[in-house]
Structures are given as C-alpha cells and as structure tokens.
C-alpha cells in the first residue's frame, strides 16, 4: 500500500502550528457501514495543528498530546476543534520491527485505525439490531492517519472527548462489575461481537466518555503474528479469559445472547438468536444488583 506524502498545496505561513497531511479510511457506502468496503485515500489533505501542551499522556503502547486545528484543507479537521495526537512508544516500535522491517510506525498506525474501523462497523450493526429496550447507542470515534512533515513521523489523530473517561473491560478480557445500564450495554456489546461473528472476532478494551468510545482491541484468534488489528491483540488467551470471566447482564438477555461457556462454533453455523430480528421481551426487565463492590481492574492499558 502506497500513500502519497506530498500534495500540490502549501498552507500560508501565518497559520500557527505544525504542517501535517491527513489520510482517511474511506467507505464505499458510508451510510451503510455493514455493507461497505474500506480503502485508504491515496492523496492526503493539508492541515495545521498546534500543540496545546507539552504534557504527554502515556499508555501501555502509545503516548498522546492535545492539539488544536488552526487550519485545514476542505475542512478535513474542524477549525478550532481540540484533538488527541498519538504516537507509538519507541520500545513498541522496536519490538515490532522484527515483523515489519520497513515502515514499522506506518504499519502500526494503519492497523490501529483499521482496528477501530472494524469495531465501528460491528457497533453499527449492533445498534441496528438491538431492541428498543436498550436505549443507548454507543459509537467509536473516527481516527485519521497523519504525517508530520517537520518530524518526518506517522501519527494518528482523533477528536478529544470531554467528560469522565471510563474503562469497561481491558484487552485481556477482564471487565468491571456494572452498576448502571450504560455499563451493562458496553459489556453486552463485547459478548454480542463474539456471538455475531461466530467466534471470529471479539471487541474488548472498551473505553471512553459516555456513549463515545475509542481505542478498542479487536481480538482475532491465532492472529498474534498476523497483526491484522494491531499489537494489543492477545489472541486466544484473551478470548478464553473473557469467556471464563464475563457475567451476562440484563442487556445480554435482552439481546438473547447464549451462555458463552455453553456455546460452540462450527463453520457455517448460525446463532439461532440471529435467524430472526431480536424481539422486545415481554417479561419484566431485569434489575441491576445493588450494593456491589466494584473493585478496580488491572488493565493492560494503552492509548
């Protein structure tokens, strides 16, 4: 895959900040993500971003900085909006150079963005299929690939979220004890992703502000070396840990999800719960247990 790093346009110099080129993952049917094919734009668009603070936020795999858009071509980034720019830690890059001998950082960035897009498509289908008794509509942020000219570096950029940041489960399959309906919806989505794909994918590492999520881990069995979705994929180990620790909640039951421990997947087998559209249950809604001790999780955290 080749991406153009030069464009026939240079922003005027009085715009403050760093000159970057933005590349986006485009869709053949953007209004119907479940039927859409993704492809990378071959020509980038120019933008100027200014770092708001030199203070860096480090995660397990990446570090992040807040920046504001001071100008962008065709409004690819909204003027004045605050974004988070993320880069991979040097030790992560060094580790994955054994697999990607050239363009290691670019490969890692591409896979992180493709991973988030895969999660976007799954949660789009989830929102189409869920019953009306599940009022929340979770979504994943759009992430762009950027090339910083002065640093000669590939990075990712996404909208900055304001509010209380929560983490619902981690990429190893550990999850919180839910105390409200939103938390139950998030955990049920992870369960649903595994059932809907018949065990081929599991979306973990759910985190964000309210219904807005970012940085998921799309777990694919036996893909730790294939690197289809990035370095946070812990493969079959994470799936088995999730199966053993997940506790179905009221949203799992509204979605008619079977017990993970009793399920079995074979090629071509369709989960009976999805042969017909999910129906609204007539029984009384399950109540969330009160006075639970919600102990903090130990996460394989990452930005």
Secondary structure, DSSP 8 states (H G I E B T S, - for coil): -------S----TTS-SEEEEEE-EEETTTT-GGG--EEE-SS-EEEEEEES-S--EE-SSEEEEEEEEEEEGGGSS-TT-EEEEEEE-HHHHHHHTTT-SSSHHHHHHHHHHHHHHHHHHHHHHHHHHS-TT-----EE--EEEEEETTTTEEEEEEE---S-EEE-B-TTS-B----SHHHHHHHHHHHHHHHHTTTS-EEE--EEETTEE---EEE-TT-TTT-SS-TT--HHHHHHHHHHH----HHHHHTT---GGG----TT---GGGSS------S------SS------------
